Structure formats: structure tokens, C-alpha cells
Amino acid sequence: MHYEDENAGGSFLLGLLAGAVLGAGVGLLFAPRPGSETRRRVQEQAKNFGDTASQAYGQASEKFSDIAGRGRETYDRARQSVQKGVDEARRYANDATDTARGYAQDAVKTARSYANDAADTASRAGQQAVNDINSRVDRM
């Protein structure tokens, strides 16, 4: 909306300028003056119009440069914000991966411990069964 307001001001200025030059030119053409003076006045008005047009072009160029500069700044800020978001998302993903890896390693250690305990218990039970069988065989 800010851009539209600036554009409306430039359009108004250009319209005012064109109207003033056209009005002056028409006034000169219809004024009762000798031909040489009318030509001189037309030349002056043409020069004034050229100067005014040059000034208007300079102002429009400045406005465009300003708008383009602000557009670049806005783009740069947006790009930096997006990059910051990407970096933060990466950091969170890496942290989550590290946490998940830690949980998985803990789960593997716990499962190994339970498996070793179960194997030791089964081994002791098997040895006890062998001892019981040998004891019964010896008593026979």
C-alpha cells in the first residue's frame, strides 16, 4: 500500500506538470503576439518543459532506486530469516537424532543384560538339572 501511495504522488506530479506545460503552450499559441515573440516563447516553454521533464525523470529514477533498494533489503532479511530457520531446524533434528541414538543404545545394553542374565539363569538351571540327574544315577 505504501508503494501505491508513492506512485499516486508521482502520477499527480506528472499530470500537474503536463497540464501546466500544455496550458502554457496553448496560451502562447492563441495569444495575440508577433510571430518572432511567439516562437521565442514557444522555445522557452519547450526548454522549460525539457527541464521539468528531466527533473521529473530524475525524481522518478530516485524513487525507483529507493524502492529497488528497499526490495533488496527486504529480500536479504527474508533470506536470512529463512536460513536461520533452516539452521535451527537442522540443530533440532540433530539433537533429536542424538537423543534417539542414546535411547537406542541404552535399550540395546538393557536387552543384552537381560539376555545375559537369562542365559546365565538357563545355564545354572541346566547345570543343576545335570547335577540332579547325575545324583540320581549315582544312587541307583
N, CA and C atoms as a LAMMPS dump frame, in Angstrom:
ITEM: TIMESTEP
0
ITEM: NUMBER OF ATOMS
420
ITEM: BOX BOUNDS ff ff ff
-5.0000000000000000e+02 5.0000000000000000e+02
-5.0000000000000000e+02 5.0000000000000000e+02
-5.0000000000000000e+02 5.0000000000000000e+02
ITEM: ATOMS id mol type element x y z
1 1 1 N 0.819 -1.171 0
2 1 2 C 0 0 0
3 1 3 C 0.872 1.246 0
4 2 1 N 1.97 1.184 0.665
5 2 2 C 2.905 2.309 0.702
6 2 3 C 3.395 2.629 -0.71
7 3 1 N 3.651 1.601 -1.485
8 3 2 C 4.116 1.772 -2.86
9 3 3 C 3.062 2.489 -3.674
10 4 1 N 1.774 2.124 -3.505
11 4 2 C 0.708 2.747 -4.271
12 4 3 C 0.609 4.233 -3.934
13 5 1 N 0.774 4.584 -2.66
14 5 2 C 0.715 5.981 -2.267
15 5 3 C 1.818 6.775 -2.952
16 6 1 N 3.033 6.232 -2.989
17 6 2 C 4.139 6.915 -3.641
18 6 3 C 3.875 7.048 -5.136
19 7 1 N 3.343 6.015 -5.733
20 7 2 C 3.057 6.015 -7.164
21 7 3 C 1.991 7.056 -7.472
22 8 1 N 0.975 7.197 -6.627
23 8 2 C -0.089 8.175 -6.845
24 8 3 C 0.487 9.581 -6.789
25 9 1 N 1.418 9.836 -5.885
26 9 2 C 2.055 11.144 -5.79
27 9 3 C 2.831 11.465 -7.045
28 10 1 N 3.555 10.499 -7.578
29 10 2 C 4.318 10.698 -8.802
30 10 3 C 3.405 10.94 -9.991
31 11 1 N 2.297 10.216 -10.059
32 11 2 C 1.34 10.395 -11.152
33 11 3 C 0.711 11.777 -11.075
34 12 1 N 0.37 12.212 -9.88
35 12 2 C -0.214 13.533 -9.72
36 12 3 C 0.766 14.602 -10.165
37 13 1 N 2.026 14.472 -9.728
38 13 2 C 3.061 15.436 -10.091
39 13 3 C 3.245 15.483 -11.604
40 14 1 N 3.314 14.323 -12.238
41 14 2 C 3.488 14.259 -13.678
42 14 3 C 2.286 14.873 -14.401
43 15 1 N 1.073 14.6 -13.923
44 15 2 C -0.137 15.174 -14.521
45 15 3 C -0.188 16.68 -14.363
46 16 1 N 0.184 17.149 -13.186
47 16 2 C 0.211 18.581 -12.944
48 16 3 C 1.214 19.257 -13.866
49 17 1 N 2.368 18.661 -13.99
50 17 2 C 3.427 19.19 -14.839
51 17 3 C 2.981 19.225 -16.306
52 18 1 N 2.435 18.129 -16.778
53 18 2 C 1.992 18.067 -18.175
54 18 3 C 0.877 19.086 -18.432
55 19 1 N -0.053 19.214 -17.485
56 19 2 C -1.142 20.181 -17.64
57 19 3 C -0.637 21.612 -17.691
58 20 1 N 0.339 21.921 -16.83
59 20 2 C 0.89 23.278 -16.813
60 20 3 C 1.594 23.59 -18.12
61 21 1 N 2.387 22.664 -18.616
62 21 2 C 3.126 22.887 -19.864
63 21 3 C 2.156 23.011 -21.033
64 22 1 N 1.18 22.104 -21.099
65 22 2 C 0.205 22.163 -22.179
66 22 3 C -0.596 23.464 -22.128
67 23 1 N -1.002 23.858 -20.935
68 23 2 C -1.759 25.102 -20.791
69 23 3 C -0.937 26.305 -21.238
70 24 1 N 0.322 26.327 -20.83
71 24 2 C 1.183 27.44 -21.231
72 24 3 C 1.377 27.446 -22.743
73 25 1 N 1.583 26.279 -23.33
74 25 2 C 1.772 26.201 -24.786
75 25 3 C 0.547 26.657 -25.541
76 26 1 N -0.63 26.225 -25.119
77 26 2 C -1.877 26.634 -25.785
78 26 3 C -2.086 28.133 -25.6
79 27 1 N -1.794 28.636 -24.414
80 27 2 C -1.936 30.074 -24.156
81 27 3 C -1.025 30.886 -25.062
82 28 1 N 0.189 30.406 -25.278
83 28 2 C 1.12 31.118 -26.153
84 28 3 C 0.636 31.121 -27.603
85 29 1 N 0.126 29.971 -28.022
86 29 2 C -0.298 29.879 -29.422
87 29 3 C -1.488 30.786 -29.726
88 30 1 N -2.367 30.969 -28.757
89 30 2 C -3.559 31.768 -29.01
90 30 3 C -3.421 33.22 -28.544
91 31 1 N -2.313 33.57 -27.959
92 31 2 C -2.106 34.955 -27.508
93 31 3 C -1.78 35.845 -28.712
94 32 1 N -2.297 37.075 -28.707
95 32 2 C -2.023 37.984 -29.829
96 32 3 C -0.636 38.609 -29.687
97 33 1 N 0.371 37.931 -30.251
98 33 2 C 1.753 38.399 -30.208
99 33 3 C 2.336 38.294 -31.616
100 34 1 N 3.407 39.038 -31.831
101 34 2 C 4.08 38.889 -33.12
102 34 3 C 4.691 37.492 -33.237
103 35 1 N 4.906 36.995 -34.438
104 35 2 C 5.422 35.645 -34.692
105 35 3 C 6.758 35.375 -34.041
106 36 1 N 7.677 36.347 -34.092
107 36 2 C 9.011 36.118 -33.515
108 36 3 C 8.926 35.968 -32
109 37 1 N 8.073 36.763 -31.368
110 37 2 C 7.94 36.643 -29.912
111 37 3 C 7.235 35.342 -29.553
112 38 1 N 6.241 34.949 -30.321
113 38 2 C 5.545 33.686 -30.062
114 38 3 C 6.523 32.517 -30.195
115 39 1 N 7.37 32.559 -31.255
116 39 2 C 8.365 31.491 -31.431
117 39 3 C 9.343 31.453 -30.255
118 40 1 N 9.783 32.657 -29.838
119 40 2 C 10.701 32.721 -28.701
120 40 3 C 10.046 32.146 -27.448
121 41 1 N 8.789 32.495 -27.206
122 41 2 C 8.08 31.974 -26.031
123 41 3 C 7.857 30.469 -26.133
124 42 1 N 7.546 29.986 -27.327
125 42 2 C 7.381 28.536 -27.52
126 42 3 C 8.696 27.837 -27.241
127 43 1 N 9.809 28.436 -27.722
128 43 2 C 11.131 27.848 -27.459
129 43 3 C 11.424 27.836 -25.964
130 44 1 N 11.088 28.934 -25.269
131 44 2 C 11.304 28.982 -23.819
132 44 3 C 10.474 27.919 -23.113
133 45 1 N 9.22 27.806 -23.525
134 45 2 C 8.337 26.814 -22.914
135 45 3 C 8.832 25.398 -23.207
136 46 1 N 9.329 25.165 -24.418
137 46 2 C 9.872 23.849 -24.757
138 46 3 C 11.081 23.545 -23.885
139 47 1 N 11.939 24.572 -23.712
140 47 2 C 13.112 24.387 -22.845
141 47 3 C 12.661 24.114 -21.414
142 48 1 N 11.685 24.911 -20.932
143 48 2 C 11.155 24.693 -19.577
144 48 3 C 10.555 23.296 -19.437
145 49 1 N 9.824 22.871 -20.472
146 49 2 C 9.237 21.529 -20.453
147 49 3 C 10.335 20.473 -20.394
148 50 1 N 11.39 20.647 -21.183
149 50 2 C 12.516 19.704 -21.17
150 50 3 C 13.173 19.658 -19.8
151 51 1 N 13.375 20.841 -19.198
152 51 2 C 13.978 20.883 -17.86
153 51 3 C 13.077 20.194 -16.84
154 52 1 N 11.788 20.508 -16.907
155 52 2 C 10.835 19.916 -15.959
156 52 3 C 10.745 18.407 -16.154
157 53 1 N 10.723 17.981 -17.412
158 53 2 C 10.667 16.543 -17.696
159 53 3 C 11.926 15.855 -17.178
160 54 1 N 13.059 16.502 -17.348
161 54 2 C 14.321 15.947 -16.856
162 54 3 C 14.29 15.824 -15.331
163 55 1 N 13.756 16.849 -14.66
164 55 2 C 13.646 16.788 -13.202
165 55 3 C 12.7 15.667 -12.774
166 56 1 N 11.571 15.569 -13.468
167 56 2 C 10.598 14.516 -13.136
168 56 3 C 11.223 13.141 -13.342
169 57 1 N 11.991 12.995 -14.428
170 57 2 C 12.672 11.715 -14.685
171 57 3 C 13.667 11.418 -13.561
172 58 1 N 14.414 12.436 -13.142
173 58 2 C 15.377 12.252 -12.049
174 58 3 C 14.682 11.836 -10.769
175 59 1 N 13.554 12.475 -10.451
176 59 2 C 12.811 12.12 -9.243
177 59 3 C 12.263 10.705 -9.34
178 60 1 N 11.732 10.362 -10.52
179 60 2 C 11.205 9.005 -10.706
180 60 3 C 12.326 7.973 -10.58
181 61 1 N 13.497 8.294 -11.132
182 61 2 C 14.639 7.379 -11.028
183 61 3 C 15.056 7.199 -9.58
184 62 1 N 15.07 8.294 -8.831
185 62 2 C 15.422 8.204 -7.406
186 62 3 C 14.422 7.338 -6.651
187 63 1 N 13.129 7.557 -6.925
188 63 2 C 12.095 6.758 -6.255
189 63 3 C 12.249 5.285 -6.608
190 64 1 N 12.479 5.005 -7.888
191 64 2 C 12.649 3.618 -8.308
192 64 3 C 13.864 2.998 -7.629
193 65 1 N 14.962 3.74 -7.588
194 65 2 C 16.171 3.231 -6.932
195 65 3 C 15.908 2.963 -5.457
196 66 1 N 15.172 3.871 -4.821
197 66 2 C 14.841 3.702 -3.407
198 66 3 C 13.975 2.455 -3.205
199 67 1 N 12.965 2.302 -4.05
200 67 2 C 12.074 1.137 -3.942
201 67 3 C 12.854 -0.145 -4.212
202 68 1 N 13.716 -0.127 -5.227
203 68 2 C 14.521 -1.313 -5.533
204 68 3 C 15.458 -1.628 -4.377
205 69 1 N 16.046 -0.612 -3.768
206 69 2 C 16.93 -0.829 -2.617
207 69 3 C 16.18 -1.435 -1.447
208 70 1 N 14.986 -0.913 -1.189
209 70 2 C 14.18 -1.473 -0.099
210 70 3 C 13.764 -2.905 -0.42
211 71 1 N 13.491 -3.178 -1.697
212 71 2 C 13.157 -4.549 -2.097
213 71 3 C 14.324 -5.499 -1.855
214 72 1 N 15.528 -5.053 -2.191
215 72 2 C 16.718 -5.881 -1.94
216 72 3 C 16.915 -6.116 -0.448
217 73 1 N 16.726 -5.054 0.342
218 73 2 C 16.875 -5.198 1.798
219 73 3 C 15.852 -6.183 2.345
220 74 1 N 14.619 -6.069 1.88
221 74 2 C 13.566 -6.98 2.332
222 74 3 C 13.892 -8.409 1.934
223 75 1 N 14.354 -8.599 0.703
224 75 2 C 14.75 -9.933 0.243
225 75 3 C 15.88 -10.491 1.104
226 76 1 N 16.886 -9.67 1.377
227 76 2 C 18.019 -10.128 2.193
228 76 3 C 17.568 -10.511 3.599
229 77 1 N 16.698 -9.691 4.194
230 77 2 C 16.204 -10.02 5.538
231 77 3 C 15.405 -11.319 5.51
232 78 1 N 14.566 -11.488 4.501
233 78 2 C 13.771 -12.717 4.401
234 78 3 C 14.674 -13.933 4.2
235 79 1 N 15.681 -13.783 3.353
236 79 2 C 16.616 -14.889 3.109
237 79 3 C 17.353 -15.259 4.387
238 80 1 N 17.78 -14.248 5.14
239 80 2 C 18.473 -14.517 6.405
240 80 3 C 17.551 -15.192 7.41
241 81 1 N 16.299 -14.769 7.447
242 81 2 C 15.336 -15.392 8.367
243 81 3 C 15.094 -16.847 8.002
244 82 1 N 14.945 -17.108 6.716
245 82 2 C 14.733 -18.486 6.266
246 82 3 C 15.956 -19.336 6.589
247 83 1 N 17.15 -18.798 6.329
248 83 2 C 18.373 -19.546 6.625
249 83 3 C 18.491 -19.831 8.12
250 84 1 N 18.12 -18.849 8.934
251 84 2 C 18.153 -19.04 10.38
252 84 3 C 17.183 -20.157 10.777
253 85 1 N 16.004 -20.168 10.183
254 85 2 C 15.024 -21.225 10.454
255 85 3 C 15.536 -22.594 10.038
256 86 1 N 16.174 -22.652 8.875
257 86 2 C 16.738 -23.922 8.391
258 86 3 C 17.825 -24.406 9.34
259 87 1 N 18.701 -23.5 9.744
260 87 2 C 19.782 -23.872 10.664
261 87 3 C 19.222 -24.375 11.995
262 88 1 N 18.206 -23.691 12.488
263 88 2 C 17.604 -24.103 13.763
264 88 3 C 16.912 -25.459 13.626
265 89 1 N 16.225 -25.674 12.514
266 89 2 C 15.566 -26.965 12.282
267 89 3 C 16.608 -28.082 12.199
268 90 1 N 17.731 -27.808 11.535
269 90 2 C 18.811 -28.804 11.473
270 90 3 C 19.323 -29.136 12.862
271 91 1 N 19.519 -28.091 13.662
272 91 2 C 20.033 -28.299 15.016
273 91 3 C 19.052 -29.156 15.829
274 92 1 N 17.757 -28.84 15.726
275 92 2 C 16.76 -29.645 16.442
276 92 3 C 16.749 -31.088 15.939
277 93 1 N 16.846 -31.261 14.627
278 93 2 C 16.855 -32.618 14.064
279 93 3 C 18.083 -33.389 14.542
280 94 1 N 19.236 -32.722 14.557
281 94 2 C 20.452 -33.391 15.043
282 94 3 C 20.33 -33.744 16.521
283 95 1 N 19.773 -32.835 17.318
284 95 2 C 19.577 -33.121 18.743
285 95 3 C 18.634 -34.299 18.937
286 96 1 N 17.54 -34.317 18.167
287 96 2 C 16.577 -35.418 18.27
288 96 3 C 17.224 -36.739 17.852
289 97 1 N 18.049 -36.692 16.801
290 97 2 C 18.74 -37.901 16.343
291 97 3 C 19.697 -38.402 17.417
292 98 1 N 20.442 -37.491 18.022
293 98 2 C 21.378 -37.879 19.087
294 98 3 C 20.63 -38.465 20.276
295 99 1 N 19.516 -37.855 20.641
296 99 2 C 18.718 -38.364 21.762
297 99 3 C 18.171 -39.751 21.441
298 100 1 N 17.631 -39.911 20.24
299 100 2 C 17.097 -41.22 19.832
300 100 3 C 18.201 -42.273 19.797
301 101 1 N 19.38 -41.887 19.319
302 101 2 C 20.513 -42.819 19.279
303 101 3 C 20.887 -43.247 20.704
304 102 1 N 20.895 -42.299 21.624
305 102 2 C 21.196 -42.615 23.026
306 102 3 C 20.183 -43.58 23.608
307 103 1 N 18.89 -43.336 23.341
308 103 2 C 17.852 -44.246 23.835
309 103 3 C 18.018 -45.64 23.234
310 104 1 N 18.326 -45.693 21.943
311 104 2 C 18.502 -46.993 21.284
312 104 3 C 19.695 -47.734 21.878
313 105 1 N 20.798 -47.022 22.132
314 105 2 C 21.974 -47.671 22.732
315 105 3 C 21.654 -48.164 24.141
316 106 1 N 20.913 -47.38 24.896
317 106 2 C 20.508 -47.815 26.24
318 106 3 C 19.621 -49.051 26.159
319 107 1 N 18.71 -49.068 25.183
320 107 2 C 17.814 -50.222 25.017
321 107 3 C 18.611 -51.469 24.642
322 108 1 N 19.617 -51.317 23.776
323 108 2 C 20.459 -52.455 23.381
324 108 3 C 21.214 -52.978 24.6
325 109 1 N 21.788 -52.079 25.408
326 109 2 C 22.521 -52.502 26.614
327 109 3 C 21.6 -53.246 27.571
328 110 1 N 20.397 -52.704 27.759
329 110 2 C 19.442 -53.344 28.668
330 110 3 C 19.04 -54.72 28.136
331 111 1 N 18.777 -54.821 26.831
332 111 2 C 18.385 -56.105 26.233
333 111 3 C 19.523 -57.116 26.358
334 112 1 N 20.771 -56.682 26.151
335 112 2 C 21.929 -57.582 26.307
336 112 3 C 22.039 -58.074 27.746
337 113 1 N 21.84 -57.147 28.661
338 113 2 C 21.929 -57.508 30.07
339 113 3 C 20.872 -58.553 30.423
340 114 1 N 19.64 -58.313 29.97
341 114 2 C 18.57 -59.283 30.234
342 114 3 C 18.865 -60.62 29.562
343 115 1 N 19.374 -60.57 28.336
344 115 2 C 19.693 -61.816 27.616
345 115 3 C 20.809 -62.566 28.33
346 116 1 N 21.848 -61.835 28.792
347 116 2 C 22.944 -62.48 29.519
348 116 3 C 22.448 -63.065 30.834
349 117 1 N 21.592 -62.305 31.542
350 117 2 C 21.024 -62.816 32.791
351 117 3 C 20.198 -64.067 32.531
352 118 1 N 19.397 -64.04 31.465
353 118 2 C 18.572 -65.206 31.123
354 118 3 C 19.458 -66.388 30.751
355 119 1 N 20.524 -66.13 30
356 119 2 C 21.435 -67.212 29.607
357 119 3 C 22.133 -67.788 30.838
358 120 1 N 22.562 -66.909 31.754
359 120 2 C 23.201 -67.388 32.992
360 120 3 C 22.228 -68.211 33.81
361 121 1 N 20.992 -67.738 33.918
362 121 2 C 19.974 -68.484 34.679
363 121 3 C 19.705 -69.825 34.021
364 122 1 N 19.591 -69.817 32.686
365 122 2 C 19.343 -71.088 31.971
366 122 3 C 20.528 -72.019 32.134
367 123 1 N 21.739 -71.469 32.092
368 123 2 C 22.941 -72.294 32.26
369 123 3 C 22.978 -72.898 33.651
370 124 1 N 22.676 -72.096 34.673
371 124 2 C 22.663 -72.623 36.048
372 124 3 C 21.58 -73.676 36.216
373 125 1 N 20.415 -73.415 35.609
374 125 2 C 19.324 -74.393 35.705
375 125 3 C 19.708 -75.675 34.989
376 126 1 N 20.353 -75.515 33.835
377 126 2 C 20.801 -76.714 33.103
378 126 3 C 21.839 -77.48 33.893
379 127 1 N 22.786 -76.77 34.499
380 127 2 C 23.823 -77.424 35.312
381 127 3 C 23.191 -78.11 36.522
382 128 1 N 22.202 -77.44 37.112
383 128 2 C 21.506 -78.04 38.256
384 128 3 C 20.777 -79.301 37.829
385 129 1 N 20.172 -79.256 36.641
386 129 2 C 19.468 -80.447 36.135
387 129 3 C 20.45 -81.572 35.891
388 130 1 N 21.616 -81.25 35.332
389 130 2 C 22.639 -82.279 35.093
390 130 3 C 23.099 -82.861 36.429
391 131 1 N 23.32 -82.003 37.403
392 131 2 C 23.758 -82.468 38.723
393 131 3 C 22.701 -83.35 39.373
394 132 1 N 21.437 -82.933 39.238
395 132 2 C 20.347 -83.754 39.812
396 132 3 C 20.286 -85.11 39.128
397 133 1 N 20.429 -85.121 37.814
398 133 2 C 20.386 -86.394 37.072
399 133 3 C 21.574 -87.262 37.487
400 134 1 N 22.741 -86.684 37.566
401 134 2 C 23.93 -87.457 37.98
402 134 3 C 23.772 -87.993 39.405
403 135 1 N 23.196 -87.195 40.248
404 135 2 C 22.989 -87.632 41.628
405 135 3 C 22.019 -88.807 41.667
406 136 1 N 20.982 -88.783 40.884
407 136 2 C 20.01 -89.878 40.856
408 136 3 C 20.625 -91.122 40.218
409 137 1 N 21.463 -90.882 39.214
410 137 2 C 22.097 -92.029 38.57
411 137 3 C 23.059 -92.695 39.571
412 138 1 N 23.764 -91.898 40.339
413 138 2 C 24.694 -92.432 41.301
414 138 3 C 23.957 -93.204 42.397
415 139 1 N 22.798 -92.838 42.751
416 139 2 C 22.044 -93.517 43.773
417 139 3 C 21.416 -94.799 43.259
418 140 1 N 21.392 -94.998 42.125
419 140 2 C 20.781 -96.211 41.593
420 140 3 C 21.707 -97.321 41.647
